[in-house]
């Protein structure tokens, strides 16, 4: 007989009131704001592969941090930022970015596995790094996430117009004097920060579901860039908070439910859009 138990937990409301759940909800809010805003630019710049790759590029930083006894987020952030800067500097055009991203990704993945083999503790933490562990987020991490969101909002307020212009039409933006190379580097650097705070929720393997999928859904629903960013943040927040609530009700990992909800919203949006197109 199977040992899998999907029984309903009648104590789920008490679970939601626990301190670790409060941290998870606050972290989810911070992640949703950041992922929703940058997810739009990720799709507009055709950089979904780069966003997915940055999480894996941060893997050796995370395992190396465990090896040295340092915070996992610190190592992850340093390697993700370093990889982002290298990709942004080397890949001035989309085709170049794909090659640079793939090269850096392959090296970083191998290095991460090497670090994991050097330390048994790193090997033990690989599951939380790969699949996330949002229920273990600390007070200090929540504060760090909130500070990052503030910095992100300020940065986007400053570079919003040139970043949007270069994202929608790179050649015209360059002809108008927009510093394309600088926008590439800034975008990748900010994305590295978003990846760093999002990995604790769903891990490096499932990061696509928070950074790209809600933004893809929002692009189907919303008509303008700003509305798409706000919609993506709301969808991301509903996915995370919904995942936390349902994981308290049923014995399923939060990351699995978060990814499932995010994907479900995208499928529904695609289906409704297709029906409208057919009936038009």
C-alpha positions in Angstrom: 0.0 0.0 0.0 1.1 3.6 -0.6 2.2 5.8 2.3 1.1 9.0 0.5 -1.4 10.8 2.6 -3.4 13.8 1.1 -5.8 14.1 4.0 -7.2 17.6 5.0 -5.6 19.2 8.0 -8.3 20.7 10.3 -5.6 22.7 12.2 -4.6 24.6 9.1 -5.8 28.0 10.4 -3.5 27.6 13.5 -0.6 26.8 11.2 -1.2 30.0 9.2 -0.9 32.0 12.5 2.6 30.7 13.3 5.6 33.0 13.1 7.3 31.1 10.3 4.1 31.5 8.2 4.1 35.3 8.8 7.7 35.4 7.4 6.6 33.3 4.4 3.7 35.6 3.6 5.8 38.7 3.9 8.5 37.2 1.8 5.9 36.2 -0.8 4.8 39.8 -1.0 8.3 41.1 -1.6 9.0 38.4 -4.2 5.7 39.2 -6.0 6.5 42.9 -6.3 10.0 42.2 -7.7 9.2 39.3 -9.9 6.1 40.9 -11.4 7.9 44.1 -12.3 11.0 42.4 -13.8 9.1 39.6 -15.4 7.5 41.9 -17.9 10.9 43.2 -19.0 12.2 39.6 -19.2 9.6 38.7 -21.8 9.9 42.0 -23.7 13.7 41.6 -24.0 13.4 37.9 -25.0 15.5 37.0 -22.0 13.5 34.2 -20.4 16.4 31.8 -20.9 18.7 34.2 -19.2 16.4 34.6 -16.2 16.1 30.8 -15.8 19.8 30.4 -16.2 20.7 33.0 -13.6 19.2 30.8 -10.9 21.4 27.9 -11.9 24.4 30.2 -12.2 23.8 31.0 -8.6 23.9 27.3 -7.6 27.7 27.2 -7.1 27.5 30.3 -4.9 24.8 28.7 -2.8 26.7 25.4 -2.4 30.0 27.2 -1.9 28.5 29.4 0.8 27.4 26.2 2.7 30.9 24.9 2.3 32.3 28.1 3.9 29.6 28.4 6.5 28.2 31.5 5.0 24.5 32.4 4.3 23.2 30.6 1.2 21.5 33.8 -0.1 24.8 35.6 0.0 26.6 33.1 -2.1 23.7 32.8 -4.4 23.4 36.5 -4.9 27.2 37.0 -5.5 27.4 34.3 -8.2 24.1 35.4 -9.8 25.2 39.0 -10.0 28.7 38.0 -11.3 27.0 35.8 -14.0 24.6 38.6 -14.9 27.3 41.1 -15.3 29.3 38.8 -17.5 26.3 37.9 -19.7 25.3 41.6 -19.9 28.8 42.7 -20.9 29.4 39.9 -23.4 25.9 39.7 -25.0 25.2 43.0 -26.6 22.7 41.4 -28.9 20.1 38.7 -28.3 22.0 36.1 -30.2 25.2 36.9 -28.3 23.4 36.8 -25.0 22.1 33.3 -25.7 25.7 32.1 -26.4 27.1 33.9 -23.4 24.3 32.6 -21.1 24.7 29.0 -22.2 28.5 29.1 -21.7 28.3 30.7 -18.2 25.4 28.4 -17.3 27.3 25.2 -18.2 30.4 26.2 -16.2 28.4 27.4 -13.2 26.4 24.2 -13.0 29.5 22.0 -13.1 31.1 24.2 -10.4 28.0 23.9 -8.2 28.0 20.1 -8.4 31.7 20.1 -7.6 31.1 22.2 -4.4 28.3 19.9 -3.4 30.5 16.9 -3.6 33.1 18.6 -1.4 30.7 19.0 1.5 28.1 16.6 2.9 26.1 19.6 4.3 26.0 21.2 0.9 24.6 18.0 -0.5 22.0 17.9 2.2 20.9 21.4 1.4 20.7 20.8 -2.4 17.0 19.9 -2.2 16.0 23.2 -0.6 18.2 25.1 -3.1 16.8 23.3 -6.1 13.1 23.2 -5.0 12.8 26.1 -2.5 12.0 26.2 1.2 9.9 29.3 1.8 8.8 28.1 5.2 12.3 28.5 6.6 12.8 32.2 5.6 14.1 34.2 8.6 13.2 37.7 9.9 16.6 39.0 8.5 15.8 37.6 5.1 12.4 39.3 5.0 14.1 42.6 5.9 16.6 42.1 3.2 13.9 41.3 0.7 12.0 44.5 1.6 15.1 46.6 1.3 15.7 45.1 -2.2 12.2 46.0 -3.2 12.7 49.6 -2.2 15.9 49.8 -4.2 14.2 48.1 -7.2 11.3 50.5 -7.2 13.8 53.5 -7.1 16.0 52.0 -9.8 13.0 51.3 -12.1 11.7 54.8 -11.5 15.0 56.2 -12.8 15.6 53.9 -15.8 12.0 52.9 -16.7 11.7 54.8 -19.9 15.1 53.9 -21.5 14.8 50.3 -20.3 11.3 50.0 -21.7 12.3 51.6 -25.0 15.3 49.3 -25.4 13.2 46.3 -24.5 10.5 47.0 -27.1 12.7 48.1 -30.0 16.4 47.8 -29.4 17.5 49.1 -32.8 15.3 52.2 -32.7 16.3 52.9 -29.1 20.0 52.7 -30.1 19.4 55.1 -33.0 17.8 57.5 -30.5 20.8 57.4 -28.3 19.7 55.0 -25.6 22.8 53.3 -24.1 21.9 49.7 -25.0 24.9 48.1 -23.4 24.3 49.9 -20.1 20.6 48.9 -20.2 21.6 45.2 -20.8 24.0 45.2 -17.8 21.5 47.0 -15.5 18.7 44.7 -16.5 20.8 41.6 -15.8 22.1 43.0 -12.5 18.6 43.7 -11.3 17.4 40.3 -12.5 20.1 38.7 -10.4 18.7 40.4 -7.3 15.2 39.2 -8.2 16.4 35.7 -8.7 18.2 35.8 -5.3 15.1 36.6 -3.4 12.8 34.3 -5.4 14.9 31.1 -5.1 14.0 30.5 -1.5 10.3 30.3 -2.5 10.5 27.8 -5.4 14.2 26.9 -5.8 16.5 27.2 -8.8 14.7 24.6 -10.9 11.2 26.2 -10.7 12.1 29.9 -10.8 10.5 30.2 -14.2 7.0 29.9 -12.5 7.5 33.1 -10.6 9.6 35.3 -12.9 8.2 34.4 -16.3 4.8 32.7 -16.1 2.9 35.4 -14.2 4.3 38.0 -16.6 3.3 35.9 -19.6 -0.2 35.6 -18.2 -0.3 39.3 -17.6 0.7 40.1 -21.2 -2.4 38.2 -22.3 -4.7 40.1 -19.9 -3.2 43.7 -19.7 -3.0 46.2 -22.5 -0.1 48.4 -21.3 3.3 47.7 -19.8 2.5 49.3 -16.4 -0.8 47.4 -16.2 1.0 44.2 -17.2 3.6 44.6 -14.4 0.9 45.2 -11.8 -1.1 42.3 -13.0 2.0 40.0 -13.0 2.7 41.0 -9.4 -0.8 40.3 -8.3 -0.8 36.9 -10.1 2.5 36.1 -8.5 1.3 37.1 -5.1 -1.9 35.0 -5.4 0.2 32.0 -6.5 2.5 32.3 -3.5 -0.1 33.1 -0.8 -2.4 30.5 -2.3 0.4 28.0 -2.2 1.1 28.7 1.4 -2.6 28.4 2.4 -3.2 25.2 0.5 0.1 23.6 1.8 -1.2 24.3 5.3 -4.5 22.5 4.4 -2.9 19.6 2.6 0.4 17.8 2.9 2.0 19.1 -0.3 5.1 21.2 -0.7 4.4 25.0 -1.0 6.7 25.2 -4.1 4.7 22.6 -5.9 1.4 24.3 -5.3 2.8 27.7 -6.1 4.1 26.5 -9.5 0.8 24.7 -10.1 -1.3 27.8 -9.5 1.0 30.0 -11.6 0.7 27.5 -14.5 -3.0 27.2 -14.1 -3.6 30.9 -14.4 -1.5 30.9 -17.6 -3.5 28.0 -19.0 -6.8 29.7 -18.2 -5.7 33.0 -19.7 -4.5 31.3 -22.9 -7.8 29.4 -23.2 -10.0 32.5 -22.6 -7.9 34.4 -25.1 -8.2 31.7 -27.7 -12.0 31.5 -27.2 -12.3 35.3 -27.7 -10.2 35.1 -30.9 -12.3 32.2 -32.2 -15.6 34.1 -31.5 -14.4 37.4 -32.9 
